[in-house]
Amino acid sequence: MKISRFVAAIPGSATLAISAKASKMKADGIDVISFSAGEPDFITPEPILEAARVAMAKGATKYTPVGGSAGLKAAVRRYISRRVGVEYGDKEIIASCGAKHSLYNIFFTLLDPGDEVLIPAPFWVSYPTQVEMAGGVPVTVPGLASDEFVPSIDALEAAVTDRTTAIILNNPSNPTGAFWSADQLRAIAAWLDRHPGITVVSDSIYDELVYDGREATELLAIAPHLRDRYVLVNGFSKAFAMTGWRLGYACGPAPFVAAMENLQSQSTSNPNSVAQAAGIAALDLGDAVIAPMRASFQRRRDLIYGLLSDIPGLEVVKPQGAFYIFPDATPLLGKRAGDRVIADDMVLAEYLLEDARVAVVPGTPFGAPGFFRLSYACSDAEITEGCARIAASLAKLA
Ligand SMILES: Cc1ncc(COP(=O)(O)O)c(C=O)c1O
């Protein structure tokens, strides 16, 4: 059957592809440790499940308004007011089927053909593809591992053209776990003041998962005057362990949100009604349910950081947030495993899957050749055993 040129040109998600390969190997009885999935291993906290049960029993099984129920919007308003200090009204909030869906709607609502979007690298794999799907042009701006992956203002400035329409901030970042300090954000705000035509798309999906008692600041909290050209995206998948519920949201200027809602009204309509009821409970519970998971992630971060740092050939920056760690393996490239030359991170990931039976995601799809990503949203035992296997396989390279 015919497939449109538009859809035929869409690449599949690299992270989902490697997770699927690892799951298939597991299903075939092969003992694979997977560090590939971008999702917490926890079940959604019980009070959130209970809120969903109650909502179902009360008949919350019907369409809601396209952009989300009044109850969910009120909960988003309370939550953002508490965390960011900015008040959003109902017309400035739209709920969608996950933060990924919010971002998709944002790019389609924002971009005309040829509009450029600055994407600090390393970046989440879906940003460039979504921008391209919407007719835009992704322009990557590299951040260095030595600067904790935050791009310099000079690098941002060098990437600006008269077609620059937006910049994506992902703070803390997937894949690096790095987050931008308040000083760095102040510098970005000052830079944005010099570029009034640039819209900020702020993906804060990991902002609750920050360690060592620190906090990730939302740029808007530092620079509330950016509000008219700022779209804040967040969701439930990561902090509330709700990946399967498919719920996320965006907050932005009312006319922009209305346009997003039009787009959504012709595709998915409202996000799942039961998930919305669960989402209200999640946002209102906040730290009461997040804190124990955050503590586990911090412990695992310390464990995996220590183990990977001891492996010769890997250079590792200690992540401050999210649940990923992103070693630089360039010192190992060009080495051999028997007949196979480890030419790049793609071959390295293949080698680790086959030899160590450990699934990692190569850095190239994140805009960082030579690196690879591990998600430590798995048990301490898996982290310990997986890192031992990686160490053993990398030790064989000559
Ligand atoms: C940076 C980033 N943004 C957005 C998403 C999408 O999350 P959701 O499950 O809410 O669609 C992810 C999921 O991996 C992510 O890593």
The ligand as a MOL file (V3000), in Angstrom:
LIG
                    3D

  0  0  0     0  0            999 V3000
M  V30 BEGIN CTAB
M  V30 COUNTS 16 16 0 0 0
M  V30 BEGIN ATOM
M  V30 1 C 13.4010 15.5070 27.1440 0
M  V30 2 C 12.1070 14.8160 27.0010 0
M  V30 3 N 11.0210 15.5300 26.6840 0
M  V30 4 C 9.8190 14.9600 26.5250 0
M  V30 5 C 9.6600 13.6100 26.6900 0
M  V30 6 C 8.2930 13.0160 26.4560 0
M  V30 7 O 7.6430 12.6390 27.5900 0
M  V30 8 P 6.1350 12.1340 27.5520 0
M  V30 9 O 6.1620 10.7230 28.0020 0
M  V30 10 O 5.3950 13.0490 28.4930 0
M  V30 11 O 5.6270 12.2830 26.1640 0
M  V30 12 C 10.7560 12.8100 27.0190 0
M  V30 13 C 10.6130 11.3350 27.1460 0
M  V30 14 O 11.5400 10.5880 27.0120 0
M  V30 15 C 12.0090 13.4290 27.1920 0
M  V30 16 O 13.1000 12.7250 27.5210 0
M  V30 END ATOM
M  V30 BEGIN BOND
M  V30 1 1 1 2
M  V30 2 1 2 3
M  V30 3 2 2 15
M  V30 4 2 3 4
M  V30 5 1 4 5
M  V30 6 1 5 6
M  V30 7 2 5 12
M  V30 8 1 6 7
M  V30 9 1 7 8
M  V30 10 2 8 9
M  V30 11 1 8 10
M  V30 12 1 8 11
M  V30 13 1 12 13
M  V30 14 1 12 15
M  V30 15 2 13 14
M  V30 16 1 15 16
M  V30 END BOND
M  V30 END CTAB
M  END
